[in-house]
Amino acid sequence: MSAHHDLLIVGGGPAGLATALHAARAGLDTVIAEPRPAPVDKACGEGLMPGAVRSLAALGLEVPGLPIAGIRYVQGARQVEAAFRHGPGVGARRTDLHGVLHRAVLAAGVPVLPLRVADVRQDGTGVTVPGTGLRARWLVAADGLHSRVRRSLGLEGKPRGVPRYGLRRHYAVAPWSPYVEVHWGAHTEAYVTPLGPRLVGIAMLTSRRAPFAAQLERFPELADRLPPQAAVTSVRGAGPLRQTARTRAHGRVLLVGDAAGYIDALTGEGIALALAGAEVLVTNLRRGTPSRYETDWRDATRRHRLLTELLVRARLQPALAPRIMPTAARLPRLFAAAVNALA
């Protein structure tokens, strides 16, 4: 097999698929390498924040799901909520999101090749995938949290702090709120996302590794609403969540999505960041300014990175963690401003 393209995208998740859609619109000859059949599932909170909904709409895409009105923090009898000011989010199954993006990519004429890429070779004019004959002027690493391309190029950073992990399961119960609820425990948050008339997603983020059932027992008010017989999917896990990259641009290889670095899922902005990063990347290729991608990526993600870093650091400090929820309840305007700063 021998093929030469403008752009080779390694990874067919939301970041890679969105990059392909922007590239196709820019007239770039693009191909995706993704060994997993569509749709691809993943452990995630499945709440699309308003920014992600707007980015999808700009691509002409709409993902089926339930509207999300805002974010609600819950700790025992205490709670505080903030409505989104710039339109609703959407609670959508990850498989539905992936299916919408995948079909759009195929409709745009972008091939998705069932190839696993772990090693690349680059020179002054392009990038080659050994053993495949594939060559492109540019390669985009969109291969996720534990990116093989990032690792093969020696771009792995050294994550700091206590590692955190994610778990997710679905329950066939009616959503009791149009908000994404974040239930705060001693070392774990439980995220409740409305996904359908009789479906909610429960995602756990924690620094204490334990089975999903044991994590749920730490939230008795949730466990009462979620009997074991109502579970309709198996548990999926992810982590460690914090991953770093020394740079987003390395010669003719550009990193996007989780492969470009990831702090934590605490603010629920992963998809929005992936979509924004895809647009910034292709804009710089189209303009002939790939050297600006690193700077533009940092500008596009700065607010999210600062707020998420601040929250995660507070969450992992024994003296500060118990104060997060009481502070949000005591200062609802500040909480609303923080929620909408990223929405």
C-alpha positions in Angstrom: 0.0 0.0 0.0 1.3 3.4 -0.9 -0.5 6.7 -0.3 0.5 10.3 0.1 -1.8 12.8 1.8 -1.8 16.3 3.1 -2.9 15.1 6.6 -2.8 11.7 8.3 -4.8 11.6 11.6 -3.9 8.9 14.0 -7.0 8.2 16.2 -10.6 8.2 15.3 -12.1 9.6 18.5 -13.9 13.0 18.7 -10.7 15.0 18.4 -9.5 13.1 15.4 -12.9 13.1 13.7 -13.4 16.8 14.2 -9.9 17.5 12.9 -10.8 15.5 9.8 -14.0 17.4 9.2 -12.3 20.8 9.5 -9.5 19.5 7.3 -11.9 18.3 4.6 -13.6 21.7 4.6 -10.2 23.3 4.2 -9.6 21.2 1.1 -6.9 19.0 2.6 -6.5 15.5 1.4 -7.0 13.7 4.7 -7.0 10.1 6.0 -7.7 8.6 9.5 -6.0 5.6 11.0 -8.3 4.0 13.6 -8.3 0.2 14.3 -11.5 0.1 16.4 -14.8 -0.3 14.7 -17.3 2.6 15.1 -18.9 3.6 17.3 -16.2 3.7 19.9 -17.2 3.8 23.6 -15.2 5.4 26.4 -15.5 6.0 30.1 -16.6 9.7 30.3 -19.2 11.8 31.9 -21.1 12.2 28.6 -22.2 15.7 29.3 -21.6 18.0 26.4 -21.1 21.5 27.7 -22.6 24.5 25.7 -19.2 25.2 24.1 -19.1 21.7 22.7 -22.7 22.0 21.4 -21.8 25.2 19.6 -18.7 23.7 18.1 -20.7 20.7 16.8 -23.4 23.0 15.4 -20.7 25.0 13.5 -19.8 21.7 11.8 -23.5 21.2 11.0 -23.9 18.4 13.5 -26.5 17.7 16.2 -26.1 14.9 18.8 -29.2 13.2 20.1 -29.7 13.4 23.9 -31.3 15.4 26.7 -30.8 19.2 27.3 -28.6 20.1 30.3 -29.6 23.2 32.0 -26.5 23.7 34.1 -24.4 22.3 36.9 -25.5 21.4 40.5 -23.1 20.7 43.3 -24.5 18.4 46.1 -23.1 17.5 49.5 -25.5 15.9 51.9 -28.5 18.3 52.4 -26.5 21.2 50.9 -26.6 22.1 47.2 -26.0 24.9 44.8 -26.7 25.2 41.2 -25.8 27.4 38.3 -27.7 27.6 35.0 -25.9 27.9 31.7 -26.2 31.5 30.4 -25.3 30.8 26.7 -27.6 28.0 25.8 -28.0 24.4 27.1 -25.6 21.6 27.1 -26.6 18.1 26.0 -26.4 14.8 27.9 -25.5 12.3 25.1 -24.2 8.8 25.0 -20.5 8.7 23.9 -21.4 6.1 21.3 -24.0 8.5 19.8 -21.5 11.4 19.7 -19.0 9.2 18.0 -21.5 7.8 15.6 -22.6 11.3 14.5 -19.0 12.4 13.9 -18.0 9.2 12.2 -20.8 9.3 9.7 -20.1 13.0 8.9 -16.4 12.1 8.2 -17.4 9.3 5.8 -19.9 11.6 4.1 -17.1 14.2 3.7 -15.1 11.5 1.8 -12.4 11.0 4.4 -11.2 7.3 4.5 -11.0 5.6 7.9 -8.3 2.9 7.7 -8.3 0.0 10.2 -4.7 0.6 11.2 -3.0 0.8 14.5 -0.1 3.3 14.5 2.5 3.3 17.2 5.6 4.5 15.4 6.2 7.3 12.9 9.2 8.6 11.0 9.4 12.2 9.9 11.8 14.3 7.7 11.8 17.8 6.3 8.8 17.3 4.0 6.6 14.7 5.6 5.8 11.9 8.0 5.8 8.1 7.2 4.2 5.2 9.0 6.6 2.3 8.7 5.3 -0.8 7.2 2.1 0.8 5.7 3.3 2.9 2.8 1.3 5.8 4.3 2.9 9.2 4.0 1.6 12.7 4.6 2.8 16.2 4.8 1.5 16.4 8.4 0.5 13.9 11.0 -2.0 14.6 13.8 -1.7 12.5 16.9 -5.3 12.2 18.2 -4.8 8.8 19.8 -6.0 9.7 23.3 -5.0 9.9 26.9 -2.1 7.4 26.6 -1.0 8.4 23.1 1.4 5.9 21.5 2.6 8.5 19.0 3.3 11.0 21.8 5.3 8.3 23.7 7.2 7.1 20.6 8.4 10.6 19.9 9.6 11.1 23.5 7.1 13.9 24.2 5.7 12.4 27.4 5.9 14.9 30.3 6.0 13.9 34.0 2.5 14.2 35.6 2.6 15.8 39.1 0.4 15.1 42.1 -1.8 12.3 43.1 -3.3 10.3 40.2 -7.0 10.3 39.7 -9.2 7.7 37.9 -12.6 7.6 36.3 -15.4 5.0 36.3 -18.7 5.0 34.4 -21.9 3.1 34.4 -25.5 3.6 33.1 -28.8 3.0 34.9 -32.3 2.7 33.4 -33.9 5.2 35.7 -35.7 8.4 34.9 -33.5 11.5 35.3 -34.6 13.5 38.4 -32.9 16.8 37.3 -32.1 18.6 34.1 -28.7 19.5 35.7 -25.5 17.6 35.8 -25.2 16.8 39.5 -21.8 16.6 41.1 -22.0 14.8 44.4 -19.0 15.5 46.6 -17.5 12.8 48.8 -14.3 12.6 50.9 -12.1 11.5 48.0 -14.6 11.0 45.1 -17.0 13.0 43.0 -20.0 11.3 41.5 -21.4 12.9 38.3 -25.0 12.3 37.3 -25.8 13.1 33.7 -29.4 12.9 32.2 -29.1 11.0 29.0 -32.6 9.9 28.0 -36.2 9.6 29.4 -35.2 6.4 31.2 -31.4 6.7 31.3 -28.8 8.4 33.5 -25.0 8.1 33.4 -23.0 7.9 36.6 -19.3 8.8 36.4 -17.0 8.6 39.4 -13.7 10.6 39.6 -11.5 9.5 42.5 -8.0 9.3 43.9 -8.9 6.2 45.8 -9.1 3.1 43.6 -12.0 0.7 44.4 -14.7 -1.1 42.4 -17.6 1.0 41.2 -20.1 -0.6 43.6 -17.8 0.3 46.6 -17.5 3.9 45.2 -21.3 4.2 44.9 -21.8 3.0 48.5 -20.1 6.2 49.6 -23.0 8.2 48.3 -26.1 6.6 50.0 -28.6 9.1 48.5 -27.5 8.1 45.0 -27.3 4.4 45.9 -31.0 4.5 47.0 -31.9 5.9 43.5 -29.8 3.4 41.6 -30.6 -0.2 42.5 -28.1 -2.8 41.1 -30.9 -4.3 38.9 -31.3 -1.0 37.1 -27.7 -1.1 35.8 -27.8 -1.6 32.0 -24.1 -1.3 31.1 -20.9 -2.7 32.5 -18.4 -0.5 34.3 -15.8 1.2 32.1 -12.7 2.8 33.6 -10.0 5.3 32.6 -6.8 6.7 34.0 -4.6 7.9 35.4 -6.3 11.0 34.1 -3.5 13.6 34.3 -1.2 13.3 31.3 1.3 15.9 30.0 3.0 16.6 26.7 6.2 18.6 26.4 4.9 20.3 23.3 1.9 20.1 21.0 4.0 20.6 17.9 7.1 18.4 17.1 8.3 18.9 13.6 5.5 17.8 11.3 3.6 16.0 14.1 0.9 17.9 15.9 -1.0 16.7 19.0 -4.7 17.3 19.6 -7.3 16.3 22.1 -6.3 14.2 25.1 -3.0 13.3 23.4 -2.1 17.0 23.7 -2.3 16.8 27.5 -5.0 16.4 30.0 -5.5 17.6 33.5 -8.7 16.2 34.9 -12.4 15.6 34.0 -13.6 17.6 37.0 -15.0 20.5 34.9 -16.5 18.3 32.1 -14.9 20.2 29.3 -12.9 17.5 27.5 -15.0 17.3 24.4 -15.2 21.1 24.1 -11.5 21.4 24.3 -10.9 18.6 21.8 -13.3 20.4 19.3 -11.6 23.7 19.9 -8.2 22.3 19.5 -9.2 20.6 16.2 -10.3 23.9 14.7 -7.2 25.8 15.9 -4.9 23.1 14.4 -6.5 23.0 11.0 -6.8 26.8 10.9 -3.0 27.1 11.3 -2.4 24.4 8.6 -4.7 26.2 6.2 -3.0 29.5 6.8 0.5 28.0 6.5 1.3 28.9 10.1 1.8 25.5 11.9 4.5 27.0 14.1 1.7 29.1 15.7 -0.3 26.0 16.8 1.4 25.6 20.2 0.7 29.3 21.0 -2.9 29.2 19.8 -3.6 25.9 21.6 -2.4 27.5 24.8 -4.5 30.6 24.3 -7.6 28.5 23.5 -7.2 26.3 26.5 -5.7 28.7 29.1 -8.9 29.5 31.0 -9.8 25.9 31.3 -6.4 24.8 32.3 -6.1 27.4 35.0 -9.5 26.8 36.5 -9.2 23.0 36.3 -5.7 23.0 37.8 -6.9 25.2 40.7 -9.9 23.0 41.4 -7.9 19.8 41.3 -5.2 21.1 43.6 -7.8 22.2 46.1 -9.5 18.8 45.8 -6.4 17.0 46.6 -5.5 19.1 49.6 -7.0 17.6 52.9 -7.4 21.1 54.3 -9.1 22.6 51.3 -11.1 19.8 49.8 -13.9 19.9 52.4 -14.3 23.7 51.8 -15.0 23.5 48.0 -18.7 22.7 48.2 -19.5 25.0 51.3 -17.7 27.8 49.5 -19.7 27.3 46.3 -22.9 27.3 48.3 -21.9 30.4 50.3 -20.9 32.3 47.1 -23.5 31.3 44.5 -22.6 34.2 42.1 -19.0 33.2 42.1 -20.0 29.6 41.5 -22.2 30.7 38.6 -19.4 32.8 37.1 -17.0 29.9 37.3 -19.4 27.5 35.6 -20.1 30.0 32.8 -16.5 30.9 32.4 -16.0 27.6 30.6 -19.5 27.2 29.1 
